[in-house]
Structure formats: structure tokens, C-alpha cells
Amino acid sequence: MPIFKNIIETQAFGVCSKLGEKMGLSTKRIRLFFLYTSFLTLGSPIIIYMVMAFWMNMRKYAREKRTAVWDL
């Protein structure tokens, strides 16, 4: 089971862990919040989660593509 947990955590975009770091909450609580609100509101937090994951990946991609002046 720990192997499965590690695979899921590494493939889940890191949105919950990033939010946990910024807000000072545990990642487990944020994941439970997304899970429970998804059931209660018929999936709308999943859309928010995917938008946040897309935004985080775009920021990471933009930072990686920038080159310094002396790298030319």
C-alpha cells in the first residue's frame, strides 16, 4: 500500500502539497476537503483542482524556458 500511495502522490500534480505549504495545513486535510466537497457539490472542486494544477504546470514551464543573458 505505501508504494501505491507514493505513486498517487507523485502523479497528483502536487496541488494539495503546495497549498498545504502556503497555508500551513497538512496535505491530508486538504485532500480530504477536496474529496468531501467533490461528493457534496457533484464534482466542482475537481474542476478547480485541475485549473490549479494547470496553472502550476504553466508557471513551472515558463520558469524553465527562461534563459539568462549570459546563457546565449
Backbone as a ProteinNet text record, in pm:
[ID]
protein_1_A
[PRIMARY]
MPIFKNIIETQAFGVCSKLGEKMGLSTKRIRLFFLYTSFLTLGSPIIIYMVMAFWMNMRKYAREKRTAVWDL
[TERTIARY]
80.6	0	85.2	199	281.3	331.7	358.5	404.7	294.6	171.9	58.1	37.5	51.2	35.4	140.6	264.6	371.4	348.5	299.6	272.8	162.1	55.7	-56.2	-10.7	67	111	202.9	288.2	378.1	307.7	201	129.7	12.8	-15.1	-133	-101.5	-3	31.2	89	80	134.9	53.4	-70.3	-153.7	-181.1	-219.9	-252.8	-130.7	-15.7	104.1	147.3	134	169.8	76.2	-54.6	-149.9	-121	-85.8	-53.9	66.5	167.8	286.1	253.1	174.8	141.9	49.9	-46.6	-146.2	-109.1	-6.9	35	-54.8	-120	-206.5	-144.3	-191	-139.8	-202.5	-126.7	-172.4	-292.3	-294	-403.6	-536.4	-537.4	-661.1	-710.9	-620.1	-659.9	-716.3	-654.9	-706.5	-845	-864.3	-996.9	-1099.7	-1059.2	-1150.3	-1194.3	-1099.4	-1133.2	-1224.4	-1196	-1276.1	-1419.4	-1435.5	-1569.9	-1649.2	-1586	-1659.6	-1693.9	-1612.1	-1645.3	-1771.6	-1785.8	-1906.5	-2027.9	-2010.2	-2123.8	-2170.2	-2079.2	-2114.8	-2108.3	-2107.7	-2110.3	-1991.8	-1873.8	-1752.8	-1694.9	-1755.1	-1699.6	-1559.3	-1522.6	-1383.6	-1281.3	-1323.3	-1230.5	-1191.2	-1286.1	-1256.6	-1158.2	-1180.4	-1089.6	-950.9	-945	-818.1	-742.7	-812.1	-746.8	-697.5	-772.9	-729.2	-603	-601.2	-483.4	-363.1	-383.3	-273.9	-220.4	-309.5	-268.3	-187.6	-234.4	-165.9	-26.3	-14	116.2	212.6	163.6	249.6	292.2	203.2	238.7	343.5	330.2	430.7	566.2	566.7	692.2	753.6	671.2	718.3	776.1	711.1	758.9	892.3	908.6	1035.4	1148.2	1120.1	1223.7	1267.8	1180.9	1213.6	1290	1288.7	1362	1511.2	1583.7	1728.3	1789.2	1898.8	1969.2	2044.4	2083.4	2152.9	2286.8	2356.6	2487.4	2480	2361.2	2346.6	2337.9	2326	2312.6	2440.3
-120.2	0	127	132.3	254.9	286.2	184	208	275.7	225.8	285.2	430	456.4	592.6	686	641.4	724.3	753.9	654	675.6	778.9	765.4	859.4	1001	1013.8	1146.4	1213.1	1136.5	1198.1	1230.8	1160	1183	1279.3	1327.7	1411.6	1560.9	1597.8	1735.9	1817.4	1773.4	1847	1967.3	1976	2091.1	2094.8	1982.5	1979.1	2007.6	1954.1	1978.6	2124.5	2183.7	2324.7	2414	2383.5	2460.1	2442.7	2320.3	2294.5	2373.2	2383.4	2461.2	2608.7	2661.8	2804.5	2841	2753.1	2784	2729.3	2647	2592.8	2480.3	2409.3	2297.3	2167.5	2057.4	1929.1	1893.1	1823.3	1783.5	1690.5	1607.7	1512.8	1584.8	1692.1	1767.6	1833.6	1884.9	1948.8	1845.4	1728.6	1622.7	1577.9	1564.2	1527.5	1635.1	1761.3	1870.2	1859.1	1838	1823.4	1701.9	1593.6	1472.7	1494.5	1547.2	1566.5	1671.4	1780.7	1882.7	1835.1	1746.1	1690.4	1605.9	1529.3	1448.7	1535.5	1639.2	1723.7	1814.2	1861	1957.6	1896.4	1766.4	1693.2	1725.4	1741.1	1747.6	1883.6	1991.5	2122.4	2147.8	2098.7	2118.8	2045.7	1942.8	1874.5	1967.3	2045.6	2143	2247.5	2295.5	2392.9	2332.4	2207.1	2137	2127.4	2092.3	2078.7	2213.6	2319.5	2452.8	2492.1	2464.3	2496.6	2413.8	2287	2203	2255.9	2295.3	2352.6	2480.2	2566.1	2692.2	2667.4	2570.7	2540	2486.5	2401.5	2347.8	2456	2547.5	2655.9	2748	2776.4	2860.1	2791.2	2659.2	2584	2581.5	2562.8	2560.3	2695.7	2803.8	2937.8	2967.2	2920.5	2943.1	2862.9	2742	2658.4	2710.8	2771.8	2817.9	2949.2	3023.5	3149.4	3121.8	3192.7	3180.2	3312.5	3301.1	3419.9	3482.9	3606.4	3677.8	3611.3	3565.2	3506.6	3362.1	3302	3167.4	3167.4	3282.2	3288.7	3263.1
0	0	0	69.9	64.5	-75.6	-156.2	-293.1	-373.8	-358.8	-428.4	-385	-255.7	-203.6	-262.2	-270.6	-327.1	-474.4	-548.1	-690.6	-708.2	-629.4	-639.6	-601.7	-496.1	-452.7	-553.5	-618.6	-715.8	-845.6	-879.4	-1004	-989.9	-870.9	-847.4	-857.8	-934.1	-967.5	-852.1	-729.7	-617.3	-574.8	-617	-582.8	-433.2	-376.8	-233.9	-147.2	-185.2	-105.3	-114.6	-232.2	-249.1	-168.2	-170.8	-90	58.3	97.4	237.8	284.7	199.8	235.6	250	157.1	159.8	275.9	306.8	409.8	547.2	555.4	683.4	733.4	643.2	678.6	630.3	687.3	641.9	507.4	428.1	295.7	305.5	408.3	426.5	445.2	521.5	543.9	415.8	336.6	210.9	114.7	107.8	21.1	65.2	196.8	246.8	214.3	224.1	189.3	43.1	-47.6	-188.6	-210.8	-143.4	-159.2	-111.6	8.4	63.7	-13.7	-49.8	-124.1	-265.6	-320.9	-452.2	-445.3	-339.1	-323.1	-295.5	-216.4	-179.5	-293.4	-375.7	-480.1	-620	-626	-753.2	-845.2	-789	-869	-901.6	-856.5	-892.8	-836.5	-717.6	-672.9	-760.1	-828.8	-919	-1033.4	-1079.8	-1185.3	-1133.2	-1012.6	-951	-934.4	-890.3	-872.1	-1004.7	-1110.6	-1240.7	-1293.2	-1270	-1311.1	-1234.3	-1104.2	-1023.7	-1068.4	-1101.2	-1149.4	-1282.3	-1371.8	-1499.5	-1477.6	-1388.7	-1360.5	-1303.3	-1211.1	-1152.1	-1257.8	-1347.7	-1453	-1551.1	-1581.8	-1673	-1610.7	-1483.2	-1416.2	-1415.8	-1388.6	-1387.8	-1527.6	-1629.2	-1767.4	-1807.4	-1766.8	-1801.4	-1733.8	-1613.2	-1542.8	-1605.1	-1651.4	-1711.1	-1846.5	-1922.5	-2056.9	-2059.2	-1951.7	-1949.8	-1948	-2029.8	-2030.3	-1985.8	-1920.8	-1875.7	-1993.2	-1978.6	-2083.6	-2113.1	-2014.2	-2032.4	-2084.5	-2094.8	-2150	-2302.3	-2364.6	-2510	-2576.8
[MASK]
++++++++++++++++++++++++++++++++++++++++++++++++++++++++++++++++++++++++

